[in-house]
Amino acid sequence: MSEVTVDSTCVMLGAGQHAKVVIDAMLAAGMVRPCALIDSNPQLRGRLVFGVPVVGGDDQFEQLIRQGVTRFVMGLGSAGNAAVRRRVFELGRSWGLEPLTVRHPTAICSATAQILPGSQILAGAVVNTDAYLGENVLVNTGAIVEHDCVIGAHTHISTGAKLAGGVHVGEGSHVGAGAVIRQAIKIGARAVVGAGAAVVDDVDCDVVVAGVPARPLRSAA
Protein backbone atom coordinates (compact mmCIF):
# COMPACT_ATOMS: atom_id res chain seq x y z
CA MET A 1 0.00 0.00 0.00
CA SER A 2 1.24 3.47 -0.86
CA GLU A 3 1.94 6.06 1.78
CA VAL A 4 -1.27 7.05 3.52
CA THR A 5 -2.43 10.58 2.66
CA VAL A 6 -5.56 11.77 4.43
CA ASP A 7 -8.06 14.60 4.21
CA SER A 8 -8.20 15.99 7.74
CA THR A 9 -11.59 17.61 7.01
CA CYS A 10 -13.39 14.39 5.99
CA VAL A 11 -14.68 11.43 8.00
CA MET A 12 -16.26 8.25 6.64
CA LEU A 13 -19.47 6.90 8.17
CA GLY A 14 -19.49 3.10 8.19
CA ALA A 15 -16.51 0.76 8.21
CA GLY A 16 -17.84 -2.42 6.59
CA GLN A 17 -17.02 -3.98 3.24
CA HIS A 18 -18.51 -1.09 1.28
CA ALA A 19 -16.09 1.32 2.93
CA LYS A 20 -13.16 -0.37 1.18
CA VAL A 21 -14.81 0.03 -2.20
CA VAL A 22 -15.55 3.71 -1.62
CA ILE A 23 -12.04 4.52 -0.42
CA ASP A 24 -10.64 2.69 -3.44
CA ALA A 25 -12.91 4.77 -5.72
CA MET A 26 -11.81 7.96 -3.97
CA LEU A 27 -8.15 7.15 -4.52
CA ALA A 28 -8.76 6.22 -8.17
CA ALA A 29 -10.52 9.57 -8.64
CA GLY A 30 -7.55 11.50 -7.25
CA MET A 31 -9.16 12.19 -3.90
CA VAL A 32 -7.43 11.26 -0.65
CA ARG A 33 -8.49 9.04 2.22
CA PRO A 34 -10.80 10.30 4.97
CA CYS A 35 -9.01 10.90 8.25
CA ALA A 36 -11.13 8.45 10.25
CA LEU A 37 -14.05 6.04 10.12
CA ILE A 38 -17.03 6.02 12.47
CA ASP A 39 -18.90 2.77 13.05
CA SER A 40 -21.21 1.74 15.89
CA ASN A 41 -19.82 -1.83 15.92
CA PRO A 42 -17.39 -1.89 18.89
CA GLN A 43 -15.54 -4.87 17.43
CA LEU A 44 -14.31 -2.72 14.54
CA ARG A 45 -12.75 -0.04 16.74
CA GLY A 46 -9.02 0.25 16.19
CA ARG A 47 -9.02 -1.57 12.85
CA LEU A 48 -7.63 -0.05 9.68
CA VAL A 49 -9.58 0.09 6.43
CA PHE A 50 -7.24 0.97 3.55
CA GLY A 51 -5.02 2.62 6.12
CA VAL A 52 -7.82 4.61 7.77
CA PRO A 53 -8.51 3.94 11.48
CA VAL A 54 -11.94 3.12 12.90
CA VAL A 55 -12.04 5.54 15.84
CA GLY A 56 -15.35 4.51 17.42
CA GLY A 57 -19.05 5.22 17.22
CA ASP A 58 -21.31 8.25 17.17
CA ASP A 59 -19.70 9.57 20.35
CA GLN A 60 -16.68 10.58 18.24
CA PHE A 61 -18.49 13.24 16.18
CA GLU A 62 -17.94 16.10 18.62
CA GLN A 63 -14.22 15.49 18.99
CA LEU A 64 -13.66 15.09 15.24
CA ILE A 65 -15.51 18.32 14.54
CA ARG A 66 -13.34 20.11 17.10
CA GLN A 67 -10.33 18.79 15.20
CA GLY A 68 -11.56 20.37 11.96
CA VAL A 69 -13.80 17.77 10.29
CA THR A 70 -16.41 19.51 8.13
CA ARG A 71 -17.39 16.82 5.60
CA PHE A 72 -18.39 13.17 5.49
CA VAL A 73 -18.53 10.35 2.97
CA MET A 74 -20.74 7.29 3.24
CA GLY A 75 -18.98 3.98 3.85
CA LEU A 76 -22.21 2.05 4.32
CA GLY A 77 -24.03 0.14 1.60
CA SER A 78 -27.39 -1.59 1.92
CA ALA A 79 -28.55 -5.14 1.44
CA GLY A 80 -32.25 -4.82 0.78
CA ASN A 81 -33.01 -2.13 3.36
CA ALA A 82 -31.96 1.46 2.76
CA ALA A 83 -33.32 2.71 6.10
CA VAL A 84 -30.02 2.36 7.97
CA ARG A 85 -28.09 4.05 5.17
CA ARG A 86 -30.59 6.92 5.27
CA ARG A 87 -30.34 7.24 9.06
CA VAL A 88 -26.55 7.38 8.97
CA PHE A 89 -26.57 9.98 6.21
CA GLU A 90 -29.02 12.15 8.12
CA LEU A 91 -26.90 11.76 11.25
CA GLY A 92 -23.92 13.23 9.42
CA ARG A 93 -26.10 16.09 8.23
CA SER A 94 -27.42 16.69 11.74
CA TRP A 95 -23.85 17.40 12.91
CA GLY A 96 -23.55 20.11 10.28
CA LEU A 97 -21.25 18.09 8.02
CA GLU A 98 -21.41 18.34 4.23
CA PRO A 99 -21.69 15.07 2.24
CA LEU A 100 -19.07 14.28 -0.39
CA THR A 101 -19.98 12.85 -3.78
CA VAL A 102 -17.75 10.03 -5.06
CA ARG A 103 -17.44 9.12 -8.73
CA HIS A 104 -15.07 6.42 -9.90
CA PRO A 105 -13.08 7.58 -12.96
CA THR A 106 -14.36 4.62 -15.02
CA ALA A 107 -18.00 5.60 -14.42
CA ILE A 108 -19.74 7.37 -17.30
CA CYS A 109 -21.93 10.32 -16.32
CA SER A 110 -23.68 12.55 -18.82
CA ALA A 111 -22.98 16.25 -18.49
CA THR A 112 -26.75 16.75 -18.38
CA ALA A 113 -27.31 14.34 -15.48
CA GLN A 114 -28.17 15.99 -12.17
CA ILE A 115 -26.34 14.36 -9.28
CA LEU A 116 -27.07 15.61 -5.77
CA PRO A 117 -24.53 15.67 -2.92
CA GLY A 118 -23.51 12.45 -1.21
CA SER A 119 -24.19 10.19 -4.17
CA GLN A 120 -21.73 7.48 -5.18
CA ILE A 121 -21.22 6.22 -8.74
CA LEU A 122 -18.84 3.29 -8.71
CA ALA A 123 -16.60 1.56 -11.24
CA GLY A 124 -18.10 0.97 -14.68
CA ALA A 125 -21.50 2.46 -13.83
CA VAL A 126 -23.42 4.62 -16.32
CA VAL A 127 -25.68 7.58 -15.52
CA ASN A 128 -27.08 8.78 -18.81
CA THR A 129 -28.59 11.92 -20.30
CA ASP A 130 -30.93 13.98 -18.11
CA ALA A 131 -30.98 11.39 -15.33
CA TYR A 132 -31.51 12.65 -11.78
CA LEU A 133 -29.92 11.17 -8.65
CA GLY A 134 -31.13 12.42 -5.28
CA GLU A 135 -28.94 12.77 -2.21
CA ASN A 136 -27.09 9.68 -1.00
CA VAL A 137 -27.95 7.55 -4.03
CA LEU A 138 -25.60 4.63 -4.58
CA VAL A 139 -25.13 3.45 -8.17
CA ASN A 140 -23.00 0.39 -7.63
CA THR A 141 -20.42 -1.30 -9.84
CA GLY A 142 -21.52 -1.75 -13.46
CA ALA A 143 -25.09 -0.53 -12.91
CA ILE A 144 -26.86 1.43 -15.67
CA VAL A 145 -29.23 4.33 -15.03
CA GLU A 146 -30.51 5.33 -18.45
CA HIS A 147 -31.71 8.67 -19.81
CA ASP A 148 -34.44 10.55 -17.94
CA CYS A 149 -34.47 8.20 -14.95
CA VAL A 150 -35.32 9.77 -11.59
CA ILE A 151 -33.77 8.06 -8.57
CA GLY A 152 -35.01 9.19 -5.17
CA ALA A 153 -32.71 9.99 -2.26
CA HIS A 154 -31.06 7.15 -0.29
CA THR A 155 -31.75 4.56 -2.99
CA HIS A 156 -29.28 1.77 -3.83
CA ILE A 157 -29.01 0.62 -7.44
CA SER A 158 -27.04 -2.58 -6.94
CA THR A 159 -24.23 -4.11 -8.95
CA GLY A 160 -25.13 -4.77 -12.58
CA ALA A 161 -28.73 -3.56 -12.32
CA LYS A 162 -30.12 -1.99 -15.51
CA LEU A 163 -32.76 0.72 -15.53
CA ALA A 164 -34.13 1.58 -18.97
CA GLY A 165 -35.10 5.12 -19.93
CA GLY A 166 -37.56 7.13 -17.87
CA VAL A 167 -37.72 4.83 -14.84
CA HIS A 168 -38.74 6.53 -11.57
CA VAL A 169 -37.55 5.00 -8.29
CA GLY A 170 -38.90 6.38 -5.02
CA GLU A 171 -36.81 7.39 -2.02
CA GLY A 172 -35.16 4.73 0.10
CA SER A 173 -35.62 1.88 -2.37
CA HIS A 174 -33.28 -1.01 -3.18
CA VAL A 175 -32.84 -2.44 -6.67
CA GLY A 176 -31.05 -5.77 -6.39
CA ALA A 177 -28.00 -7.00 -8.28
CA GLY A 178 -28.64 -7.77 -11.92
CA ALA A 179 -32.26 -6.62 -11.87
CA VAL A 180 -33.68 -5.20 -15.11
CA ILE A 181 -36.42 -2.56 -15.09
CA ARG A 182 -38.43 -1.81 -18.24
CA GLN A 183 -38.66 1.74 -19.55
CA ALA A 184 -41.02 4.21 -17.86
CA ILE A 185 -41.71 1.94 -14.88
CA LYS A 186 -42.50 3.61 -11.54
CA ILE A 187 -41.19 2.04 -8.34
CA GLY A 188 -42.62 3.36 -5.10
CA ALA A 189 -40.68 4.62 -2.10
CA ARG A 190 -38.95 2.03 0.14
CA ALA A 191 -39.64 -0.77 -2.33
CA VAL A 192 -37.23 -3.69 -2.80
CA VAL A 193 -36.57 -5.27 -6.18
CA GLY A 194 -34.96 -8.69 -5.79
CA ALA A 195 -31.69 -9.67 -7.43
CA GLY A 196 -32.14 -10.76 -11.04
CA ALA A 197 -35.76 -9.62 -11.21
CA ALA A 198 -37.33 -8.38 -14.46
CA VAL A 199 -39.71 -5.56 -13.62
CA VAL A 200 -42.34 -4.98 -16.31
CA ASP A 201 -45.11 -3.43 -14.17
CA ASP A 202 -45.15 -0.57 -11.68
CA VAL A 203 -44.22 -1.40 -8.08
CA ASP A 204 -46.10 0.03 -5.08
CA CYS A 205 -44.43 1.66 -2.10
CA ASP A 206 -43.12 -0.63 0.67
CA VAL A 207 -43.37 -3.82 -1.40
CA VAL A 208 -40.81 -6.55 -2.16
CA VAL A 209 -40.93 -7.89 -5.71
CA ALA A 210 -38.87 -10.68 -7.27
CA GLY A 211 -38.83 -13.10 -10.18
CA VAL A 212 -39.13 -13.04 -13.97
CA PRO A 213 -41.42 -11.29 -14.48
CA ALA A 214 -41.31 -9.66 -11.04
CA ARG A 215 -44.27 -10.28 -8.74
CA PRO A 216 -45.03 -8.94 -5.24
CA LEU A 217 -43.85 -11.22 -2.42
CA ARG A 218 -44.49 -9.33 0.79
CA SER A 219 -44.36 -5.96 2.48
CA ALA A 220 -40.91 -4.36 2.70
CA ALA A 221 -41.76 -2.75 6.05
N, C-alpha and C positions, 0 to 999 in steps of 0.2 A: 504494500500500500504506500502511496506517495505521502509526502509530508502533509500533516493535517493542517489545513487552513480553515479558519472558522469565521463566521459572521457574528460578531458579538452582539448585534442588535436583533438576532433571529433565534427563536426557539421552536423546536418541533414538538407537536402534540401527538403522542402515540409512539410506541417503541417496538411494535410487532414486526411481522414480516414485511408489511407494506412500507414501513419506514425505510428499509434498505433500498427498495425500488425507487422511492422518491429521492433519497439522497443521491443515488446513482444518477438519476435523471438530472438533478440539480448540477452535479459535477459535469455531466456531459454537456449541459447547456452553458457552461462557463460560470455558473454560480458557485458559491462556496458553502461548506457545511454549516448547518445551524450550530450554535454554541453549546446547546444542551437539548436533551429530550425529557419530556414530562410524561409519565405513565403511572396510572393508579395501581398497577400490579407491583407489590413490594418485592417480589422475587426478581424483578428486572433491575432494581436499583443497583447502581454501580457497574452495570454492564456497559460495553461499548458497542455501538452500532455504526459501522463504517468510521470508527474513530471518534464518535460523538458519545459522551457519557449520558447515561440515564441518571438524572439527579434526584428523582423522587416524583411525588404526586402533585396534586393541585396546590398543596401547601407551599410549593416552591415559587409560585407566580410572583408574590410580593417581592421576594428577594431578587429574583431575576430582573424584575422591572426596575428595582433600585440600582441594579448593575448596568442598566442601559438598554434592556431588551424592549423593543417597540413593535416587533413584528412576529408573526408565527406562520408556520407551514404545517399542513396536516400530514401526519405519519400514520394515520388510521384508515384502513379500508373498510369494507363492509361485506358480509357474507349473507345476503338475503334480508338484512334489516339495517336500514340507513339511519335509524333513530339515534344510535349511539354516536355515529359520525356527526350527525347534526348537533347533538348536545355538546360534543367536544368543541366543534367549531364555534358555537354560540358562547361557550365558556371563554374561549380566547378573545372573542369580541367584547365580552362583558368586562374584561380587564383592560380594555382600551387598546388592544393590540390590533395591528392591521394584517390581514391575511395576504400571504404571498401566492401568486400564481406560478405554477411550474409547467413548463412545456419542454418535452424532450426534443432535441434537435432533429430527430428523424420523424417526428410527427408533422403532418401536413395540415395547416390551418389557413383557410381562405382569409384574405385581407378584409373581406366583408362580413366575416363571422364576428359576432359579439360575444366576448368571453368575460364574464364578471370575475371579480377578485376571489382568490382562493381556489380556483379550479385547477385541475391537474390533467394534462393531456400527455399520455405516456408513449413509449416507443412504438413507432409504426402506426399510430392512430391517425384518423382523418376526421377533420371537422370542416365541412364543405360550405359552399357559398350561402351567405345569409342565415346560417345556423345561429342559434342563441343558446348559450350555456349560462345558467344562473350561478349564484355563488356556491362554491364548494362542490361543484360537479366533478366527478372523477370519470374520465374517459380512459379506460385501461388499455393495456397493450394490444395493438392491432385492431381496436374497435373502430367502426365507421359510423359517423353521424353525418348523414347526407344533407343536401341543400334544404334550407327552410325548416329544419327541425327545431323544435323548442324544447329544451331540457330544463326542467324545474330545479331549483336549488336543492343541494344535498343529495342528488341522485347519483347512482353508480351505474355506469354503462360498462359491463364487465368485459374481460378479455375476449376479443374476437367477435363480439356482438355486432350486428349490422342493422342499422336503422335506415330505411329507405326515405326518400324525400318527403318532407312535410309531416313527419311524425311528431306528435306532442306527448311529452312524458311529464306527469305531474311531480310536484315536489316530494322529495324523500322516497323515491321509488328505487327499485333494484332490477336491472335487466341482466339476466344471468349469462354466463359465458357461452358464446356461440349461438345465442338466440338471434332470430331473424324477425324483423317487424316490417310488415307490408306498408307501402306508402300511405300517408294521410291517416294512419291509425292514431287514436287518442287513448292514452294510458293514464288512468286516474292517479291521484296523489297516493303515495305510500303503497302502491301496488308492487307485487313481486312477479317477475317473469322468469320462469325456471330455465336452467341451462339447456341449450339446444332446442328451445321451443320455437315454433313458427306461429307468429301472431298475425291472424288475418281478420280479426274482429276487434272492436274497441274493448278496452278492459276497464272495469269500474274501479273506483277508489278502494283501497284496503282489501284487495283480492289477490290471491295467489293463483297464477295460471301456469300450466305446463302442458307439454305434449305437442304432437304434430297432427292436425292443427292444435293450437293451444286451447285448453278448456279450463274453466274455473275449478279449483280443487277445494279451497277453503278460504276463510278470512285470513288476511295478513296481520290482523291486530294481535 
